[in-house]
Amino acid sequence: MDRFQVDSDRLAHRAGQFDGLASRVGGIHRELADQVSSAGACWGGDDIGLRFSSTHAGPAHETLQALGALPGKLDDVGDRFRETARAYRHTDDHNAGVLDA
């Protein structure tokens, strides 16, 4: 490969889609967290339920926390893509000006 090309307008447009994704994931997280909270310790207090809880409750909680952090991470990716598109546009405009001079 001897050349590199970027469609900065398309990159900027696609970056904007991360806003909607972040919002959707945030809604999914809120709904799931509400459902899990309302269910409580639904596995019971018998020996099997306690073993299930000791094995699965911690990882389930960690997964729910990670899902809660995902909207912010998606927003960050969208912001980085937007900034990358701006940087490519700036560099392209600058280089075009140099060539035209």
TAGI-V820645 format. One record per residue. N is the residue number from 1. RES is the residue in one letter. PHI is phi in degrees with one decimal (none if undefined). PSI is psi in whole degrees, 0 to 359 (none if undefined). OMEGA is omega in whole degrees, -180 to 180 (none if undefined). Layout:
n=N res=RES phi=PHI psi=PSI omega=OMEGA
n=N res=RES phi=PHI psi=PSI omega=OMEGA
This chain:
n=1 res=M phi=none psi=126 omega=-176
n=2 res=D phi=-118.3 psi=10 omega=177
n=3 res=R phi=-150.4 psi=158 omega=-178
n=4 res=F phi=-132.4 psi=132 omega=-177
n=5 res=Q phi=-134.4 psi=140 omega=179
n=6 res=V phi=-130.3 psi=133 omega=172
n=7 res=D phi=-95.9 psi=92 omega=-173
n=8 res=S phi=-64.7 psi=327 omega=178
n=9 res=D phi=-65.7 psi=317 omega=179
n=10 res=R phi=-66.9 psi=319 omega=178
n=11 res=L phi=-61.1 psi=316 omega=179
n=12 res=A phi=-63.6 psi=319 omega=178
n=13 res=H phi=-62.4 psi=313 omega=-180
n=14 res=R phi=-64.7 psi=327 omega=179
n=15 res=A phi=-60.5 psi=324 omega=179
n=16 res=G phi=-64.5 psi=337 omega=179
n=17 res=Q phi=-69.9 psi=339 omega=179
n=18 res=F phi=-66.7 psi=333 omega=178
n=19 res=D phi=-61.2 psi=313 omega=179
n=20 res=G phi=-65.6 psi=321 omega=178
n=21 res=L phi=-63.4 psi=316 omega=180
n=22 res=A phi=-61.4 psi=319 omega=179
n=23 res=S phi=-64.3 psi=316 omega=179
n=24 res=R phi=-63.2 psi=315 omega=180
n=25 res=V phi=-63.8 psi=321 omega=177
n=26 res=G phi=-60.5 psi=318 omega=178
n=27 res=G phi=-65.0 psi=319 omega=178
n=28 res=I phi=-62.5 psi=317 omega=180
n=29 res=H phi=-62.0 psi=314 omega=-180
n=30 res=R phi=-60.9 psi=315 omega=-179
n=31 res=E phi=-63.6 psi=315 omega=180
n=32 res=L phi=-64.3 psi=316 omega=180
n=33 res=A phi=-61.7 psi=319 omega=178
n=34 res=D phi=-63.5 psi=316 omega=-180
n=35 res=Q phi=-65.1 psi=316 omega=180
n=36 res=V phi=-64.2 psi=318 omega=-180
n=37 res=S phi=-64.3 psi=317 omega=-179
n=38 res=S phi=-70.2 psi=334 omega=179
n=39 res=A phi=-74.4 psi=331 omega=180
n=40 res=G phi=64.6 psi=206 omega=-180
n=41 res=A phi=-83.5 psi=75 omega=-171
n=42 res=C phi=-78.5 psi=357 omega=-177
n=43 res=W phi=-86.9 psi=354 omega=174
n=44 res=G phi=91.7 psi=168 omega=-177
n=45 res=G phi=-105.7 psi=7 omega=177
n=46 res=D phi=-77.5 psi=180 omega=-176
n=47 res=D phi=-59.3 psi=316 omega=-180
n=48 res=I phi=-65.1 psi=316 omega=179
n=49 res=G phi=-62.4 psi=319 omega=179
n=50 res=L phi=-66.4 psi=321 omega=177
n=51 res=R phi=-66.4 psi=320 omega=177
n=52 res=F phi=-60.3 psi=313 omega=-180
n=53 res=S phi=-59.6 psi=315 omega=-177
n=54 res=S phi=-66.7 psi=334 omega=-179
n=55 res=T phi=-90.8 psi=321 omega=-169
n=56 res=H phi=-110.3 psi=337 omega=-175
n=57 res=A phi=-64.6 psi=317 omega=180
n=58 res=G phi=-61.3 psi=306 omega=178
n=59 res=P phi=-61.2 psi=325 omega=178
n=60 res=A phi=-64.7 psi=318 omega=178
n=61 res=H phi=-63.5 psi=317 omega=179
n=62 res=E phi=-62.6 psi=320 omega=178
n=63 res=T phi=-64.3 psi=318 omega=179
n=64 res=L phi=-63.8 psi=320 omega=177
n=65 res=Q phi=-64.5 psi=317 omega=179
n=66 res=A phi=-63.0 psi=320 omega=177
n=67 res=L phi=-63.2 psi=324 omega=178
n=68 res=G phi=-65.3 psi=331 omega=179
n=69 res=A phi=-83.8 psi=344 omega=-174
n=70 res=L phi=-61.8 psi=320 omega=179
n=71 res=P phi=-56.8 psi=318 omega=178
n=72 res=G phi=-63.8 psi=321 omega=179
n=73 res=K phi=-67.1 psi=320 omega=177
n=74 res=L phi=-65.1 psi=320 omega=175
n=75 res=D phi=-59.5 psi=318 omega=179
n=76 res=D phi=-61.8 psi=318 omega=179
n=77 res=V phi=-63.2 psi=315 omega=178
n=78 res=G phi=-59.6 psi=317 omega=178
n=79 res=D phi=-61.9 psi=318 omega=180
n=80 res=R phi=-65.9 psi=320 omega=177
n=81 res=F phi=-64.0 psi=318 omega=178
n=82 res=R phi=-61.9 psi=316 omega=180
n=83 res=E phi=-65.0 psi=321 omega=177
n=84 res=T phi=-63.0 psi=318 omega=178
n=85 res=A phi=-61.6 psi=317 omega=178
n=86 res=R phi=-62.1 psi=318 omega=-179
n=87 res=A phi=-64.4 psi=317 omega=178
n=88 res=Y phi=-62.8 psi=317 omega=179
n=89 res=R phi=-60.3 psi=314 omega=-180
n=90 res=H phi=-60.3 psi=313 omega=-180
n=91 res=T phi=-63.1 psi=317 omega=180
n=92 res=D phi=-63.8 psi=315 omega=179
n=93 res=D phi=-62.9 psi=317 omega=179
n=94 res=H phi=-61.9 psi=311 omega=-179
n=95 res=N phi=-64.5 psi=323 omega=177
n=96 res=A phi=-63.6 psi=321 omega=177
n=97 res=G phi=-64.1 psi=321 omega=178
n=98 res=V phi=-65.3 psi=318 omega=-179
n=99 res=L phi=-68.6 psi=326 omega=180
n=100 res=D phi=-76.1 psi=341 omega=-176
n=101 res=A phi=-73.1 psi=none omega=none
